[in-house]
């Protein structure tokens, strides 16, 4: 009852522990045609099995590195859902590094946002810089605040490394004091050949 869409393998971050998109890989992006075909096929399955409710989840890469694909899927899925008489819920896993206009769009159009956010500035900036090396905290913090005030359900997901594990209670308290999350999730670093140096 869920369709997963990877709009792109690309990302605007250079997370030091990321093992999904290695430096050697190209920033491949889904075509509009593929996105539309995926939605058409999936909603056909939803109709065939007479599902009254369904979900579409965007992940990547960073989904909003290819925002036009996310928009196409949302638009097409809503149209198909209306035609067959079912409801559709949209979820996204994102690094939250987008401008305020995009953040407003997310708050209005996405039902659940899983925001990868490691914690206060020193923690977030330790492993999650932009591709150009700049700190990402200010942008992600601003968008987490805005999403907290939106109708979207906010899940804050932090990756825990050896450097940050002792601070989990502090980070959890900070998340709850600063934002309005429905869920706070801590996930351990998954070792890969790339992440070995950033445990």
N, CA and C atoms as a LAMMPS dump frame, in Angstrom:
ITEM: TIMESTEP
0
ITEM: NUMBER OF ATOMS
597
ITEM: BOX BOUNDS ff ff ff
-5.0000000000000000e+02 5.0000000000000000e+02
-5.0000000000000000e+02 5.0000000000000000e+02
-5.0000000000000000e+02 5.0000000000000000e+02
ITEM: ATOMS id mol type element x y z
1 1 1 N 0.824 -1.213 0
2 1 2 C 0 0 0
3 1 3 C 0.855 1.259 0
4 2 1 N 2.121 1.153 -0.379
5 2 2 C 2.97 2.341 -0.456
6 2 3 C 3.826 2.289 -1.709
7 3 1 N 3.959 3.426 -2.361
8 3 2 C 4.866 3.564 -3.501
9 3 3 C 6.053 4.401 -3.066
10 4 1 N 7.253 3.885 -3.262
11 4 2 C 8.467 4.646 -2.976
12 4 3 C 9.008 5.262 -4.247
13 5 1 N 9.296 6.552 -4.194
14 5 2 C 9.827 7.279 -5.359
15 5 3 C 11.179 7.871 -4.993
16 6 1 N 12.199 7.588 -5.794
17 6 2 C 13.515 8.215 -5.655
18 6 3 C 13.665 9.207 -6.799
19 7 1 N 13.326 10.476 -6.591
20 7 2 C 13.411 11.44 -7.69
21 7 3 C 14.83 11.596 -8.238
22 8 1 N 15.829 11.421 -7.372
23 8 2 C 17.217 11.613 -7.794
24 8 3 C 18.159 10.894 -6.851
25 9 1 N 19.33 10.556 -7.374
26 9 2 C 20.407 10.061 -6.531
27 9 3 C 21.256 11.233 -6.016
28 10 1 N 21.022 12.41 -6.572
29 10 2 C 21.82 13.579 -6.222
30 10 3 C 21.462 14.157 -4.863
31 11 1 N 22.34 14.989 -4.343
32 11 2 C 22.119 15.61 -3.038
33 11 3 C 22.951 16.884 -2.944
34 12 1 N 22.428 17.864 -2.195
35 12 2 C 23.16 19.114 -1.992
36 12 3 C 24.026 19.078 -0.742
37 13 1 N 24.034 17.939 -0.051
38 13 2 C 24.887 17.756 1.115
39 13 3 C 26.086 16.88 0.761
40 14 1 N 27.08 16.922 1.622
41 14 2 C 28.231 16.025 1.51
42 14 3 C 28.429 15.379 2.876
43 15 1 N 27.414 14.643 3.328
44 15 2 C 27.469 14.024 4.653
45 15 3 C 28.66 13.075 4.728
46 16 1 N 29.453 13.232 5.773
47 16 2 C 30.687 12.481 5.884
48 16 3 C 30.462 10.997 6.11
49 17 1 N 29.291 10.634 6.613
50 17 2 C 29.012 9.22 6.885
51 17 3 C 28.077 8.581 5.871
52 18 1 N 27.686 9.308 4.835
53 18 2 C 26.718 8.781 3.869
54 18 3 C 27.332 7.633 3.063
55 19 1 N 26.597 6.53 2.983
56 19 2 C 27.048 5.41 2.179
57 19 3 C 26.118 5.136 1.016
58 20 1 N 25.131 6.029 0.825
59 20 2 C 24.141 5.815 -0.236
60 20 3 C 24.629 6.371 -1.565
61 21 1 N 25.073 7.603 -1.539
62 21 2 C 25.559 8.231 -2.768
63 21 3 C 27.048 8.49 -2.594
64 22 1 N 27.883 7.63 -3.165
65 22 2 C 29.32 7.785 -3.029
66 22 3 C 29.833 8.85 -3.987
67 23 1 N 31.009 9.414 -3.711
68 23 2 C 31.54 10.481 -4.576
69 23 3 C 31.706 10.066 -6.026
70 24 1 N 31.846 8.75 -6.268
71 24 2 C 32.073 8.291 -7.639
72 24 3 C 30.784 8.236 -8.459
73 25 1 N 29.631 8.284 -7.809
74 25 2 C 28.379 8.14 -8.527
75 25 3 C 27.911 9.47 -9.108
76 26 1 N 27.225 9.38 -10.23
77 26 2 C 26.685 10.579 -10.851
78 26 3 C 25.358 10.937 -10.197
79 27 1 N 24.92 12.177 -10.385
80 27 2 C 23.659 12.646 -9.818
81 27 3 C 22.513 12.325 -10.772
82 28 1 N 22.137 11.066 -10.808
83 28 2 C 21.08 10.636 -11.711
84 28 3 C 19.727 11.129 -11.22
85 29 1 N 18.889 11.578 -12.162
86 29 2 C 17.562 12.086 -11.825
87 29 3 C 16.509 11.358 -12.651
88 30 1 N 15.394 11.03 -12.007
89 30 2 C 14.283 10.371 -12.677
90 30 3 C 13.686 11.299 -13.734
91 31 1 N 13.274 10.736 -14.851
92 31 2 C 12.621 11.534 -15.881
93 31 3 C 11.162 11.769 -15.501
94 32 1 N 10.585 12.823 -16.045
95 32 2 C 9.165 13.1 -15.82
96 32 3 C 8.316 11.932 -16.318
97 33 1 N 8.69 11.368 -17.454
98 33 2 C 7.933 10.256 -18.025
99 33 3 C 7.917 9.06 -17.077
100 34 1 N 9.073 8.739 -16.494
101 34 2 C 9.143 7.618 -15.558
102 34 3 C 8.284 7.888 -14.329
103 35 1 N 8.344 9.119 -13.82
104 35 2 C 7.542 9.483 -12.651
105 35 3 C 6.056 9.325 -12.937
106 36 1 N 5.62 9.825 -14.082
107 36 2 C 4.207 9.728 -14.445
108 36 3 C 3.782 8.283 -14.659
109 37 1 N 4.648 7.488 -15.284
110 37 2 C 4.332 6.075 -15.504
111 37 3 C 4.224 5.319 -14.183
112 38 1 N 5.115 5.649 -13.242
113 38 2 C 5.085 4.984 -11.934
114 38 3 C 3.78 5.279 -11.214
115 39 1 N 3.356 6.536 -11.232
116 39 2 C 2.106 6.912 -10.575
117 39 3 C 0.92 6.247 -11.267
118 40 1 N 0.93 6.238 -12.578
119 40 2 C -0.179 5.644 -13.336
120 40 3 C -0.305 4.148 -13.012
121 41 1 N 0.843 3.459 -13.014
122 41 2 C 0.822 2.022 -12.701
123 41 3 C 0.342 1.795 -11.269
124 42 1 N 0.892 2.553 -10.33
125 42 2 C 0.568 2.344 -8.919
126 42 3 C -0.898 2.611 -8.625
127 43 1 N -1.418 3.714 -9.137
128 43 2 C -2.824 4.03 -8.877
129 43 3 C -3.749 3.024 -9.572
130 44 1 N -3.267 2.436 -10.645
131 44 2 C -4.019 1.348 -11.267
132 44 3 C -4.108 0.145 -10.335
133 45 1 N -2.999 -0.156 -9.649
134 45 2 C -3.005 -1.245 -8.669
135 45 3 C -3.914 -0.917 -7.491
136 46 1 N -3.87 0.341 -7.049
137 46 2 C -4.737 0.784 -5.949
138 46 3 C -6.205 0.585 -6.32
139 47 1 N -6.541 0.959 -7.552
140 47 2 C -7.922 0.806 -8.003
141 47 3 C -8.299 -0.669 -8.121
142 48 1 N -7.396 -1.475 -8.673
143 48 2 C -7.676 -2.896 -8.87
144 48 3 C -7.943 -3.605 -7.539
145 49 1 N -7.189 -3.23 -6.51
146 49 2 C -7.344 -3.862 -5.199
147 49 3 C -8.316 -3.116 -4.289
148 50 1 N -8.948 -2.085 -4.852
149 50 2 C -9.995 -1.34 -4.152
150 50 3 C -9.519 -0.791 -2.81
151 51 1 N -8.36 -0.185 -2.813
152 51 2 C -7.821 0.422 -1.599
153 51 3 C -8.427 1.807 -1.41
154 52 1 N -8.872 2.083 -0.212
155 52 2 C -9.477 3.383 0.052
156 52 3 C -8.462 4.446 0.42
157 53 1 N -7.256 4.007 0.808
158 53 2 C -6.217 4.951 1.22
159 53 3 C -4.867 4.388 0.83
160 54 1 N -3.962 5.25 0.416
161 54 2 C -2.632 4.801 0.03
162 54 3 C -1.6 5.88 0.306
163 55 1 N -0.305 5.513 0.21
164 55 2 C 0.777 6.432 0.538
165 55 3 C 1.836 6.43 -0.559
166 56 1 N 2.447 7.591 -0.732
167 56 2 C 3.61 7.718 -1.609
168 56 3 C 4.719 8.365 -0.79
169 57 1 N 5.887 7.715 -0.774
170 57 2 C 7.015 8.209 0.021
171 57 3 C 8.181 8.563 -0.903
172 58 1 N 8.686 9.777 -0.741
173 58 2 C 9.839 10.246 -1.51
174 58 3 C 11.101 10.116 -0.666
175 59 1 N 12.154 9.561 -1.262
176 59 2 C 13.452 9.546 -0.604
177 59 3 C 14.512 9.578 -1.687
178 60 1 N 15.774 9.408 -1.328
179 60 2 C 16.796 9.556 -2.351
180 60 3 C 18.135 9.01 -1.898
181 61 1 N 19.193 9.731 -2.258
182 61 2 C 19.412 11.112 -2.596
183 61 3 C 18.571 12.066 -1.756
184 62 1 N 18.548 13.299 -2.191
185 62 2 C 17.692 14.318 -1.578
186 62 3 C 16.553 14.614 -2.547
187 63 1 N 15.318 14.252 -2.194
188 63 2 C 14.204 14.416 -3.129
189 63 3 C 14.075 15.826 -3.7
190 64 1 N 14.342 16.838 -2.873
191 64 2 C 14.15 18.213 -3.343
192 64 3 C 15.369 18.761 -4.084
193 65 1 N 16.312 17.869 -4.391
194 65 2 C 17.354 18.178 -5.362
195 65 3 C 16.756 18.084 -6.769
196 66 1 N 15.591 17.442 -6.865
197 66 2 C 14.816 17.356 -8.113
198 66 3 C 13.365 17.68 -7.78
199 67 1 N 13.073 18.919 -7.358
200 67 2 C 11.734 19.256 -6.869
201 67 3 C 10.646 19.107 -7.92
202 68 1 N 11.005 19.287 -9.2
203 68 2 C 9.994 19.174 -10.244
204 68 3 C 9.415 17.765 -10.312
205 69 1 N 10.212 16.754 -9.992
206 69 2 C 9.714 15.376 -10.001
207 69 3 C 8.752 15.153 -8.839
208 70 1 N 9.081 15.69 -7.67
209 70 2 C 8.181 15.582 -6.52
210 70 3 C 6.842 16.234 -6.854
211 71 1 N 6.894 17.412 -7.453
212 71 2 C 5.664 18.132 -7.794
213 71 3 C 4.817 17.359 -8.807
214 72 1 N 5.461 16.772 -9.806
215 72 2 C 4.744 15.989 -10.817
216 72 3 C 4.027 14.816 -10.166
217 73 1 N 4.72 14.098 -9.292
218 73 2 C 4.128 12.929 -8.644
219 73 3 C 2.941 13.335 -7.772
220 74 1 N 3.093 14.406 -6.986
221 74 2 C 2.004 14.864 -6.119
222 74 3 C 0.791 15.243 -6.963
223 75 1 N 1.02 16.012 -8.008
224 75 2 C -0.081 16.456 -8.871
225 75 3 C -0.789 15.278 -9.531
226 76 1 N -0.002 14.36 -10.115
227 76 2 C -0.588 13.232 -10.827
228 76 3 C -1.313 12.291 -9.873
229 77 1 N -0.717 12.021 -8.726
230 77 2 C -1.324 11.09 -7.771
231 77 3 C -2.637 11.638 -7.229
232 78 1 N -2.683 12.933 -6.95
233 78 2 C -3.931 13.524 -6.467
234 78 3 C -5.04 13.41 -7.518
235 79 1 N -4.666 13.65 -8.766
236 79 2 C -5.66 13.577 -9.841
237 79 3 C -6.198 12.155 -9.986
238 80 1 N -5.289 11.172 -9.994
239 80 2 C -5.705 9.777 -10.117
240 80 3 C -6.543 9.348 -8.916
241 81 1 N -6.116 9.766 -7.716
242 81 2 C -6.841 9.389 -6.5
243 81 3 C -8.265 9.923 -6.524
244 82 1 N -8.422 11.144 -6.993
245 82 2 C -9.757 11.734 -7.089
246 82 3 C -10.613 10.959 -8.076
247 83 1 N -9.999 10.559 -9.179
248 83 2 C -10.743 9.842 -10.212
249 83 3 C -11.24 8.477 -9.744
250 84 1 N -10.466 7.809 -8.86
251 84 2 C -10.848 6.462 -8.433
252 84 3 C -11.465 6.455 -7.032
253 85 1 N -11.565 7.627 -6.417
254 85 2 C -12.251 7.726 -5.138
255 85 3 C -11.49 7.21 -3.944
256 86 1 N -10.169 7.449 -3.902
257 86 2 C -9.392 7.07 -2.726
258 86 3 C -8.607 8.279 -2.235
259 87 1 N -8.09 8.184 -1.034
260 87 2 C -7.252 9.255 -0.5
261 87 3 C -5.786 8.852 -0.645
262 88 1 N -4.913 9.832 -0.755
263 88 2 C -3.483 9.562 -0.894
264 88 3 C -2.712 10.458 0.062
265 89 1 N -1.761 9.868 0.75
266 89 2 C -0.927 10.577 1.72
267 89 3 C 0.492 10.625 1.188
268 90 1 N 1.154 11.778 1.353
269 90 2 C 2.521 11.949 0.866
270 90 3 C 3.491 12.075 2.037
271 91 1 N 4.604 11.365 1.925
272 91 2 C 5.659 11.41 2.929
273 91 3 C 6.982 11.695 2.224
274 92 1 N 7.897 12.329 2.926
275 92 2 C 9.214 12.591 2.355
276 92 3 C 10.289 12.453 3.417
277 93 1 N 11.406 11.884 3.026
278 93 2 C 12.613 11.882 3.848
279 93 3 C 13.567 12.89 3.216
280 94 1 N 13.941 13.916 3.978
281 94 2 C 14.681 15.045 3.413
282 94 3 C 15.728 15.567 4.375
283 95 1 N 16.735 16.256 3.823
284 95 2 C 17.72 16.908 4.69
285 95 3 C 17.273 18.308 5.095
286 96 1 N 16.175 18.783 4.535
287 96 2 C 15.626 20.08 4.931
288 96 3 C 16.389 21.283 4.436
289 97 1 N 17.268 21.092 3.466
290 97 2 C 18.09 22.208 2.98
291 97 3 C 17.47 22.821 1.735
292 98 1 N 16.377 23.564 1.942
293 98 2 C 15.736 24.252 0.835
294 98 3 C 15.324 25.642 1.283
295 99 1 N 14.908 26.47 0.325
296 99 2 C 14.557 27.85 0.67
297 99 3 C 13.181 27.906 1.339
298 100 1 N 12.815 29.093 1.802
299 100 2 C 11.575 29.23 2.566
300 100 3 C 10.338 28.985 1.71
301 101 1 N 10.39 29.339 0.426
302 101 2 C 9.255 29.085 -0.458
303 101 3 C 9.033 27.585 -0.614
304 102 1 N 10.103 26.83 -0.783
305 102 2 C 9.975 25.376 -0.888
306 102 3 C 9.486 24.794 0.433
307 103 1 N 9.964 25.309 1.535
308 103 2 C 9.522 24.832 2.842
309 103 3 C 8.022 25.033 3.01
310 104 1 N 7.525 26.188 2.567
311 104 2 C 6.09 26.452 2.643
312 104 3 C 5.318 25.452 1.786
313 105 1 N 5.84 25.138 0.592
314 105 2 C 5.19 24.162 -0.28
315 105 3 C 5.14 22.795 0.399
316 106 1 N 6.247 22.41 1.012
317 106 2 C 6.299 21.122 1.716
318 106 3 C 5.256 21.081 2.83
319 107 1 N 5.193 22.149 3.62
320 107 2 C 4.235 22.199 4.717
321 107 3 C 2.796 22.11 4.267
322 108 1 N 2.528 22.587 3.064
323 108 2 C 1.155 22.604 2.539
324 108 3 C 0.789 21.334 1.771
325 109 1 N 1.788 20.636 1.226
326 109 2 C 1.5 19.527 0.317
327 109 3 C 1.953 18.149 0.788
328 110 1 N 2.835 18.098 1.767
329 110 2 C 3.351 16.821 2.251
330 110 3 C 2.778 16.548 3.638
331 111 1 N 2.254 15.356 3.832
332 111 2 C 1.583 15.023 5.091
333 111 3 C 2.558 14.681 6.214
334 112 1 N 3.652 14.017 5.881
335 112 2 C 4.622 13.611 6.904
336 112 3 C 6.035 13.87 6.387
337 113 1 N 6.838 14.547 7.202
338 113 2 C 8.209 14.898 6.826
339 113 3 C 9.174 14.237 7.8
340 114 1 N 10.026 13.355 7.273
341 114 2 C 11.116 12.78 8.064
342 114 3 C 12.34 13.641 7.774
343 115 1 N 12.712 14.455 8.762
344 115 2 C 13.792 15.42 8.575
345 115 3 C 15.076 14.889 9.194
346 116 1 N 16.076 14.649 8.358
347 116 2 C 17.376 14.203 8.846
348 116 3 C 18.109 15.398 9.44
349 117 1 N 18.225 15.404 10.746
350 117 2 C 18.734 16.56 11.483
351 117 3 C 19.45 16 12.711
352 118 1 N 20.764 16.198 12.791
353 118 2 C 21.536 15.514 13.83
354 118 3 C 21.54 16.203 15.181
355 119 1 N 21.112 17.47 15.243
356 119 2 C 21.054 18.135 16.544
357 119 3 C 21.527 19.574 16.494
358 120 1 N 21.943 20.139 17.636
359 120 2 C 22.426 21.519 17.696
360 120 3 C 23.554 21.784 16.704
361 121 1 N 23.897 23.04 16.548
362 121 2 C 24.806 23.46 15.474
363 121 3 C 26.101 22.659 15.415
364 122 1 N 26.757 22.462 16.554
365 122 2 C 28.052 21.767 16.51
366 122 3 C 27.887 20.317 16.08
367 123 1 N 26.737 19.7 16.423
368 123 2 C 26.489 18.314 16.038
369 123 3 C 26.097 18.227 14.563
370 124 1 N 25.141 19.059 14.15
371 124 2 C 24.691 19.058 12.762
372 124 3 C 25.833 19.349 11.801
373 125 1 N 26.642 20.316 12.13
374 125 2 C 27.71 20.734 11.212
375 125 3 C 28.915 19.795 11.224
376 126 1 N 28.98 18.907 12.224
377 126 2 C 30.111 17.989 12.317
378 126 3 C 30.179 17.047 11.124
379 127 1 N 29.033 16.483 10.76
380 127 2 C 29.015 15.471 9.7
381 127 3 C 28.134 15.819 8.509
382 128 1 N 27.361 16.935 8.586
383 128 2 C 26.371 17.199 7.542
384 128 3 C 26.561 18.575 6.883
385 129 1 N 27.715 18.817 6.282
386 129 2 C 27.917 20.094 5.587
387 129 3 C 27.28 20.079 4.201
388 130 1 N 27.118 21.277 3.643
389 130 2 C 26.739 21.381 2.233
390 130 3 C 27.89 20.859 1.365
391 131 1 N 27.598 20.634 0.1
392 131 2 C 28.626 20.138 -0.815
393 131 3 C 29.829 21.062 -0.875
394 132 1 N 29.606 22.379 -0.732
395 132 2 C 30.72 23.326 -0.804
396 132 3 C 31.447 23.478 0.529
397 133 1 N 31.057 22.698 1.525
398 133 2 C 31.712 22.732 2.821
399 133 3 C 31.077 23.67 3.83
400 134 1 N 30.106 24.482 3.411
401 134 2 C 29.456 25.413 4.33
402 134 3 C 28.614 24.675 5.36
403 135 1 N 28.437 25.309 6.508
404 135 2 C 27.612 24.743 7.569
405 135 3 C 26.145 24.743 7.146
406 136 1 N 25.425 23.707 7.527
407 136 2 C 24.021 23.562 7.118
408 136 3 C 23.03 23.884 8.231
409 137 1 N 23.51 24.08 9.451
410 137 2 C 22.603 24.178 10.597
411 137 3 C 21.553 25.27 10.442
412 138 1 N 21.952 26.476 10.097
413 138 2 C 21.002 27.595 10.078
414 138 3 C 19.825 27.329 9.149
415 139 1 N 20.099 26.792 7.972
416 139 2 C 19.037 26.513 7.003
417 139 3 C 18.096 25.428 7.518
418 140 1 N 18.659 24.344 8.019
419 140 2 C 17.832 23.23 8.478
420 140 3 C 17.047 23.621 9.733
421 141 1 N 17.663 24.371 10.622
422 141 2 C 16.971 24.825 11.825
423 141 3 C 15.765 25.687 11.464
424 142 1 N 15.966 26.647 10.554
425 142 2 C 14.868 27.518 10.124
426 142 3 C 13.714 26.704 9.553
427 143 1 N 14.038 25.731 8.705
428 143 2 C 12.986 24.948 8.076
429 143 3 C 12.309 24.002 9.058
430 144 1 N 13.054 23.485 10.024
431 144 2 C 12.437 22.649 11.061
432 144 3 C 11.44 23.468 11.874
433 145 1 N 11.798 24.718 12.156
434 145 2 C 10.877 25.616 12.868
435 145 3 C 9.611 25.834 12.05
436 146 1 N 9.774 26.132 10.775
437 146 2 C 8.616 26.394 9.912
438 146 3 C 7.749 25.154 9.745
439 147 1 N 8.377 23.998 9.601
440 147 2 C 7.607 22.767 9.457
441 147 3 C 6.882 22.411 10.748
442 148 1 N 7.465 22.791 11.891
443 148 2 C 6.799 22.573 13.176
444 148 3 C 5.479 23.328 13.248
445 149 1 N 5.428 24.458 12.556
446 149 2 C 4.226 25.292 12.566
447 149 3 C 3.258 24.955 11.445
448 150 1 N 3.614 24.003 10.601
449 150 2 C 2.765 23.637 9.467
450 150 3 C 1.853 22.482 9.858
451 151 1 N 1.027 22.053 8.907
452 151 2 C 0.137 20.921 9.155
453 151 3 C 0.821 19.579 8.956
454 152 1 N 2.059 19.587 8.467
455 152 2 C 2.784 18.334 8.241
456 152 3 C 3.199 17.704 9.566
457 153 1 N 3.137 16.389 9.629
458 153 2 C 3.674 15.669 10.787
459 153 3 C 5.193 15.642 10.66
460 154 1 N 5.883 16.076 11.706
461 154 2 C 7.344 16.195 11.649
462 154 3 C 8.002 15.092 12.463
463 155 1 N 8.863 14.332 11.799
464 155 2 C 9.715 13.348 12.466
465 155 3 C 11.151 13.814 12.343
466 156 1 N 11.816 14.025 13.47
467 156 2 C 13.224 14.411 13.47
468 156 3 C 14.063 13.144 13.618
469 157 1 N 14.928 12.907 12.636
470 157 2 C 15.734 11.691 12.629
471 157 3 C 17.207 12.053 12.679
472 158 1 N 17.888 11.62 13.725
473 158 2 C 19.307 11.926 13.899
474 158 3 C 20.137 10.665 13.709
475 159 1 N 21.222 10.804 12.978
476 159 2 C 22.19 9.712 12.851
477 159 3 C 23.182 9.839 14.003
478 160 1 N 23.4 8.747 14.711
479 160 2 C 24.26 8.759 15.896
480 160 3 C 25.604 8.134 15.562
481 161 1 N 26.676 8.859 15.857
482 161 2 C 28.03 8.353 15.668
483 161 3 C 28.687 8.202 17.043
484 162 1 N 29.892 7.673 17.066
485 162 2 C 30.607 7.53 18.333
486 162 3 C 30.799 8.881 19.009
487 163 1 N 30.928 9.93 18.201
488 163 2 C 31.149 11.273 18.752
489 163 3 C 29.893 11.849 19.387
490 164 1 N 28.719 11.452 18.883
491 164 2 C 27.477 12.07 19.359
492 164 3 C 26.619 11.161 20.237
493 165 1 N 26.922 9.869 20.301
494 165 2 C 26.119 8.949 21.108
495 165 3 C 25.971 9.386 22.565
496 166 1 N 27.028 9.871 23.24
497 166 2 C 26.864 10.277 24.633
498 166 3 C 25.911 11.464 24.821
499 167 1 N 25.597 12.159 23.732
500 167 2 C 24.762 13.352 23.828
501 167 3 C 23.309 13.113 23.45
502 168 1 N 22.919 11.85 23.278
503 168 2 C 21.543 11.553 22.863
504 168 3 C 20.504 12.189 23.789
505 169 1 N 20.611 12.063 25.126
506 169 2 C 19.594 12.7 25.985
507 169 3 C 19.517 14.216 25.794
508 170 1 N 20.678 14.841 25.658
509 170 2 C 20.724 16.291 25.443
510 170 3 C 20.08 16.673 24.119
511 171 1 N 20.387 15.911 23.065
512 171 2 C 19.84 16.212 21.742
513 171 3 C 18.326 16.008 21.728
514 172 1 N 17.857 14.925 22.368
515 172 2 C 16.42 14.663 22.423
516 172 3 C 15.688 15.797 23.138
517 173 1 N 16.246 16.263 24.239
518 173 2 C 15.63 17.364 24.988
519 173 3 C 15.631 18.64 24.161
520 174 1 N 16.704 18.875 23.433
521 174 2 C 16.8 20.072 22.579
522 174 3 C 15.766 20.028 21.468
523 175 1 N 15.62 18.861 20.82
524 175 2 C 14.608 18.714 19.775
525 175 3 C 13.217 19.088 20.3
526 176 1 N 12.889 18.55 21.448
527 176 2 C 11.541 18.756 21.991
528 176 3 C 11.322 20.183 22.482
529 177 1 N 12.4 20.837 22.922
530 177 2 C 12.279 22.218 23.385
531 177 3 C 12.183 23.201 22.223
532 178 1 N 12.876 22.909 21.142
533 178 2 C 12.955 23.839 20.019
534 178 3 C 11.846 23.657 18.983
535 179 1 N 11.358 22.434 18.828
536 179 2 C 10.43 22.134 17.745
537 179 3 C 9.181 21.437 18.294
538 180 1 N 8.334 21.01 17.383
539 180 2 C 7.11 20.312 17.773
540 180 3 C 7.03 18.989 17.012
541 181 1 N 7.97 18.069 17.283
542 181 2 C 7.997 16.822 16.511
543 181 3 C 6.946 15.825 16.982
544 182 1 N 6.391 15.088 16.028
545 182 2 C 5.517 13.975 16.381
546 182 3 C 6.354 12.776 16.792
547 183 1 N 7.545 12.676 16.204
548 183 2 C 8.447 11.548 16.448
549 183 3 C 9.872 12.074 16.502
550 184 1 N 10.678 11.522 17.419
551 184 2 C 12.122 11.754 17.43
552 184 3 C 12.778 10.383 17.304
553 185 1 N 13.625 10.237 16.308
554 185 2 C 14.238 8.941 16.026
555 185 3 C 15.761 9.077 16.016
556 186 1 N 16.429 8.157 16.705
557 186 2 C 17.889 8.094 16.68
558 186 3 C 18.306 6.792 16.013
559 187 1 N 19.15 6.911 14.996
560 187 2 C 19.587 5.733 14.262
561 187 3 C 21.109 5.667 14.258
562 188 1 N 21.668 4.485 14.537
563 188 2 C 23.125 4.363 14.573
564 188 3 C 23.736 4.438 13.182
565 189 1 N 24.937 4.935 13.119
566 189 2 C 25.687 4.969 11.869
567 189 3 C 25.821 3.55 11.322
568 190 1 N 25.464 3.367 10.067
569 190 2 C 25.641 2.082 9.409
570 190 3 C 26.98 2.092 8.694
571 191 1 N 27.838 1.172 9.079
572 191 2 C 29.186 1.176 8.53
573 191 3 C 29.197 0.841 7.044
574 192 1 N 30 1.574 6.317
575 192 2 C 30.255 1.311 4.907
576 192 3 C 31.715 1.67 4.679
577 193 1 N 32.227 1.354 3.503
578 193 2 C 33.631 1.66 3.235
579 193 3 C 33.9 3.149 3.337
580 194 1 N 32.87 3.969 2.994
581 194 2 C 33.03 5.416 3.031
582 194 3 C 32.901 5.929 4.459
583 195 1 N 32.041 5.29 5.242
584 195 2 C 31.777 5.796 6.596
585 195 3 C 32.824 5.349 7.615
586 196 1 N 33.685 4.422 7.248
587 196 2 C 34.648 3.873 8.202
588 196 3 C 35.489 4.948 8.877
589 197 1 N 35.794 6.013 8.15
590 197 2 C 36.661 7.061 8.698
591 197 3 C 35.903 8.071 9.531
592 198 1 N 34.562 7.973 9.588
593 198 2 C 33.752 8.961 10.289
594 198 3 C 32.822 8.325 11.323
595 199 1 N 33.327 7.323 12.012
596 199 2 C 32.521 6.649 13.018
597 199 3 C 32.325 7.544 14.228
